[in-house]
């Protein structure tokens, strides 16, 4: 049986769906998540290699460290959360907490990172955001060239807009983010959202004759 290998973050893993809530470390991917549903529709074996919290660099690392078979179909759900970096402060000697934008210290930290020439934090953040987009494009390009060189059938699933608007991404499945219901954590996509996403991907994969 051909295999469907999927990579990504919690949106691919299926965080907080009914068979995976509450979250348990080292738990299996959800059977309600779109990779399992899509594999069933295709008649493929589902191998979901996503991991919650993964950034795009980690997703690339997982791809580079996976052994593929000639008839594999790979779909990479690249994370829309481009910049997972955060500011933290110590609460005590062993505990930290994230400094969110509502914290009055957040503004001081951002201002202290201002552009040394223009002294404009807005301009500085603009440069940083654009650089993050370029870095993510290079990550996706690296993955694409790697899989293409191995002659593996693959698609890049893009549920975000910015990179696709700036630079063309190879082998793209450009599908708007599906968010018609929420998972049990009230944050991630729910059962209906995953089912719809599986259907949208299936239609595009079918149209391209990939199976």
MOPEHU-V723336 format. One record per run of one state. SS is the DSSP state (h for helix, s for strand, l for the rest). FROM is the first residue (numbers start at 1). LEN is the number of residues. If there is no record, write none. Layout:
SS_FROM_LEN / SS_FROM_LEN
This chain:
l_1_2 / s_3_5 / l_8_2 / h_10_4 / l_14_4 / h_18_3 / l_21_13 / h_34_9 / l_43_2 / s_45_4 / l_49_7 / h_56_9 / l_65_8 / s_73_5 / l_78_10 / s_88_3 / l_91_5 / s_96_3 / l_99_5 / h_104_9 / l_113_8 / h_121_29 / l_150_3 / s_153_6 / l_159_3 / h_162_5 / l_167_5 / s_172_3 / l_175_7 / s_182_1 / l_183_6 / s_189_1 / l_190_1 / h_191_17 / l_208_4
